[in-house]
Amino acid sequence: MGMKVKKSLILFCFVSLFIIFSYSSVFALGLAPAKREVNFEPGYKFAVTYIILTKDSNQDYEVYAEGFYKDYVKFDQTIFTGSGSVTAYVTLPEKPIKYGPNNLYIRIKEINKEIRGVSTILDVGALIRVHVPYPGKYAEISKLRVQNVNENEPINLELVVSSRGDENITVNPWLEFYSDNELIDTIELSEQLIPAKMEYIYEEKIDSTSYPSGIYNITAYADYGPGTANRTIPFRIGTLFVDIINYTEEVVAGKINPFEIEIESKWNSDIDKIYALVELKNQTGKVLEFKTPPTDLKKWESDTLKAYLNAENLNVGEYETDLTLFYEDATTKKQATIKIIKARGSFYTTTTFKVIIIAGGSVLLIIILLIIYLIFRKRFRKKQK
């Protein structure tokens, strides 16, 4: 191996290790708290103390502000080393910049971190959201949370309606449940008076016994007079069922073949030690049976059961196959057809390789002879002139 190749290989390894180190170090730098929300008041003053999360005690950092109201922020320190804390002092102006949410970011970044001429700057931030009230009455649904459940379990719902105007509002909220874009249920919630810049939290337990398992969308509405706020999120109702969504359909005769079954959980809980029984049959009855090793399946997730199908003594043809999953106190059965096929010969046999070499060499020889012919022909014409 030449010196240039060695140097290039060493440089490549160094850069690769550096990139891996850089990416992993991102997770060693952070700010807490990550988010703070305040309502705008002319000249309002507040302070937020941030904890610097880092594993590098020798690294220098700089703190700065970005976004709306960045010019209205001061820090107790802007340069520091390693972990610790920094306090941001914010004094809002007499007049807001714009109505609605105004995002102000407090950020920290590394200073001049260099490794043999290759530099990287890590930069992370935390959010301060300043809510500037709209003139008059205005509402928004600031939070809608629904947990996935299993069949017949109550649905826990949290709805937060916020008054974002400078006047009090009276809200009349309701919920609409959709399945496959079809409205299946409507639930009205209590009317509430919400003072300006305040919020009201609805916590509801909804009976799900009339809802079959499946995927739903829930839309929350809040009528506040001049308008209606709304927000939509999906949720699922699970059933104790694991679906077989794919499997190996073709294996080669005369050998032991890998065999896979792809499965998907429809249950809102983890399932322990699920396995499959595979039975191949022909006209005479069952000819082969095997099981997959068990695996644990997370709620709503997919996984693959893996085993081996021994086709050493099986004839070429199609076999009716029963796939059965065993889990908890339930089973899933699927009828399938598995083909046992002949081993396909490799295209790149020794004979084929020789033919390719001979043909390629012949073509190359013809090209060389043609080039020589053209060169001599050109010289011959020059002599004649």
MOMO-V555108 format. One record per helix or strand of 3 or more residues. SS is the DSSP state (hx for helix, st for strand). FROM is the first residue (numbers start at 0). LEN is the number of residues. Records with the same first field share a line. If there is no record, write none. Layout:
# MOMO-V555108
SS: FROM-LEN + FROM-LEN
This chain:
# MOMO-V555108
hx: 2-24 + 69-3 + 349-35
st: 28-4 + 34-5 + 44-10 + 59-8 + 72-3 + 78-3 + 83-8 + 99-11 + 122-10 + 138-8 + 154-9 + 168-11 + 181-13 + 198-8 + 213-10 + 227-11 + 241-6 + 249-3 + 255-10 + 270-12 + 284-7 + 294-3 + 301-9 + 316-11 + 329-12
